[in-house]
Amino acid sequence: MSYKEFTKDLQGDALPNVMILWGKETFLCDWAAGAVADRYATEVSRQFDVLEFDGNEADFYRIEEACETLPLFSERKVIVVDDPPSLGGRTAAAGEDSLTGYIKGPSPTTILVLVCGEKIDKRKAMYKAAAKSGKIYEFSSLDPPDLKKWIKKRIRTHKKQIGERELQQMIDQSGYYDRDSDYSLYHFENDISKVILHSEGDAITREDILISMSGNTDTNVFTLIDHLGRGNKKAAFDMLSDMFLYGENEYRILALLSSQFEKILGTKQLMSEGRDRKEIARILGARDFQVERFIAAGRKYSEAALKEILEKIYSSDKKIKSGDMDSRIALELLIGEL
């Protein structure tokens, strides 16, 4: 079951009495749990008929007891358990086996929501019981049409508008669909808020997006490279400082610098061989808009300069791994040299 299937069940009042919410998009897992509570409880009845438990600290016998208790003021009682240990592949807590027994024959007046995050152990008895008597909803990345609707909805709540070109730019700049991207809807929601704050008119502009959106680490590193290519070393250092501030790993930044400059050099060499953009994208395992970035960046450097830059990056990497230099200092010195 997916996001679309959950939405269909929610709107059609066809939600099961037991469900597991899990997947890469933890934002959607949390949203779905809240949507179930909103569907069956009013603001007044919520304090009596919606109970939330932390799976790492909860008494599972108490959770089972709560599931078997009738709702007071709502059509159904909603019990939300966040991160049950056994479903996450950890040692089961006391009472989890008993709750598994309840799941096999759940109360018709209770909806038990098990929120599991990105990882789940499908071998566990609790998972198998929930799959048999209820439903498992897996929330992966939104597909492009649903992501666009999701973004537009949030922008409309701020009484703003966004055109199709700007909307696509926002998606591309975010890196949401990039391979191995760590950018999620939580990041997107934060970036949309920053874009809204920057926007002065009724419509979101290209400038609003370019200035306000952080994107994922891959995108940030490429922005840093762009600053270097333009000779704006202060902006490059500011970007590096921001990445440090948000806890980005120095080794990952260095690895991405290496990867990006390798692809810029590779694109430049393939262009000189007469390869077209689609062929370059296939060879490099990149998306079309990324190839456009590599082409634009490559115009600012000769092949010899790119090879020299890569040698400096490899040298910094070696100094860090050998313990000859602190990783953060090495990165700052590297940016100063490029």
TAKABEL-V86179 format. One record per pair of residues at least 24 apart in sequence whose ideal C-beta (glycine too) atoms are under 7 Angstrom apart, sorted by sequence separation. I is the first residue (numbers start at 1). J is the second residue. If there is no record, write none. Layout:
# TAKABEL-V86179
i=I j=J
i=I j=J
This chain:
# TAKABEL-V86179
i=48 j=72
i=49 j=73
i=147 j=171
i=267 j=291
i=271 j=295
i=3 j=28
i=10 j=35
i=48 j=73
i=49 j=74
i=100 j=125
i=104 j=129
i=312 j=337
i=6 j=32
i=55 j=81
i=100 j=126
i=103 j=129
i=312 j=338
i=55 j=82
i=56 j=83
i=87 j=114
i=103 j=130
i=106 j=133
i=267 j=294
i=45 j=73
i=49 j=77
i=50 j=78
i=51 j=79
i=52 j=80
i=53 j=81
i=54 j=82
i=55 j=83
i=88 j=116
i=267 j=295
i=10 j=39
i=45 j=74
i=49 j=78
i=53 j=82
i=55 j=84
i=56 j=85
i=87 j=116
i=100 j=129
i=104 j=133
i=147 j=176
i=309 j=338
i=52 j=82
i=55 j=85
i=84 j=114
i=89 j=119
i=96 j=126
i=103 j=133
i=264 j=294
i=268 j=298
i=64 j=95
i=79 j=110
i=88 j=119
i=217 j=248
i=263 j=294
i=267 j=298
i=77 j=109
i=83 j=115
i=84 j=116
i=89 j=121
i=183 j=215
i=221 j=253
i=41 j=74
i=60 j=93
i=76 j=109
i=77 j=110
i=78 j=111
i=79 j=112
i=80 j=113
i=81 j=114
i=82 j=115
i=83 j=116
i=87 j=120
i=88 j=121
i=183 j=216
i=264 j=297
i=40 j=74
i=60 j=94
i=61 j=95
i=64 j=98
i=76 j=110
i=79 j=113
i=81 j=115
i=83 j=117
i=87 j=121
i=182 j=216
i=264 j=298
i=269 j=303
i=40 j=75
i=60 j=95
i=64 j=99
i=67 j=102
i=76 j=111
i=78 j=113
i=80 j=115
i=86 j=121
i=141 j=176
i=154 j=189
i=181 j=216
i=182 j=217
i=217 j=252
i=221 j=256
i=225 j=260
i=268 j=303
i=40 j=76
i=59 j=95
i=60 j=96
i=63 j=99
i=160 j=196
i=173 j=209
i=221 j=257
i=41 j=78
i=61 j=98
i=87 j=124
i=155 j=192
i=169 j=206
i=181 j=218
i=40 j=78
i=60 j=98
i=64 j=102
i=71 j=109
i=86 j=124
i=154 j=192
i=158 j=196
i=166 j=204
i=178 j=216
i=218 j=256
i=222 j=260
i=265 j=303
i=268 j=306
i=60 j=99
i=68 j=107
i=70 j=109
i=87 j=126
i=160 j=199
i=166 j=205
i=170 j=209
i=174 j=213
i=217 j=256
i=221 j=260
i=67 j=107
i=86 j=126
i=87 j=127
i=163 j=203
i=166 j=206
i=169 j=209
i=173 j=213
i=175 j=215
i=178 j=218
i=37 j=78
i=151 j=192
i=161 j=202
i=162 j=203
i=174 j=215
i=175 j=216
i=265 j=306
i=36 j=78
i=84 j=126
i=160 j=202
i=161 j=203
i=162 j=204
i=173 j=215
i=174 j=216
i=264 j=306
i=265 j=307
i=37 j=80
i=67 j=110
i=160 j=203
i=166 j=209
i=170 j=213
i=175 j=218
i=160 j=204
i=175 j=219
i=67 j=112
i=261 j=306
i=265 j=310
i=173 j=219
i=33 j=80
i=261 j=309
i=262 j=310
i=155 j=204
i=261 j=310
i=258 j=310
i=261 j=313
i=258 j=313
i=257 j=313
i=254 j=313
i=254 j=316
i=254 j=317
i=229 j=297
i=40 j=111
i=222 j=293
i=226 j=297
i=229 j=300
i=225 j=297
i=229 j=301
i=36 j=111
i=251 j=327
i=36 j=113
i=250 j=327
i=254 j=331
i=250 j=328
i=253 j=331
i=33 j=113
i=250 j=331
i=33 j=115
i=244 j=328
i=18 j=103
i=29 j=115
i=18 j=106
i=29 j=117
i=17 j=106
i=17 j=107
i=17 j=108
i=26 j=117
i=240 j=331
i=21 j=113
i=26 j=118
i=17 j=110
i=17 j=111
i=18 j=112
i=19 j=113
i=20 j=114
i=21 j=115
i=22 j=116
i=24 j=118
i=17 j=112
i=21 j=116
i=22 j=117
i=23 j=118
i=240 j=335
i=15 j=111
i=20 j=116
i=22 j=120
i=237 j=335
i=236 j=335
i=32 j=137
i=20 j=127
i=20 j=130
i=29 j=139
i=228 j=338
i=28 j=139
i=18 j=130
i=25 j=139
i=18 j=133
i=19 j=134
i=23 j=138
i=25 j=140
i=18 j=134
i=19 j=135
i=20 j=136
i=21 j=137
i=22 j=138
i=23 j=139
i=24 j=140
i=25 j=141
i=17 j=134
i=20 j=137
i=23 j=140
i=24 j=141
i=172 j=289
i=16 j=134
i=19 j=137
i=21 j=139
i=16 j=135
i=6 j=137
i=5 j=137
i=1 j=135
i=1 j=136
i=1 j=137
i=2 j=138
i=3 j=139
i=1 j=138
i=3 j=142
i=3 j=146
i=27 j=184
i=28 j=185
i=27 j=185
i=25 j=184
i=27 j=186
i=25 j=185
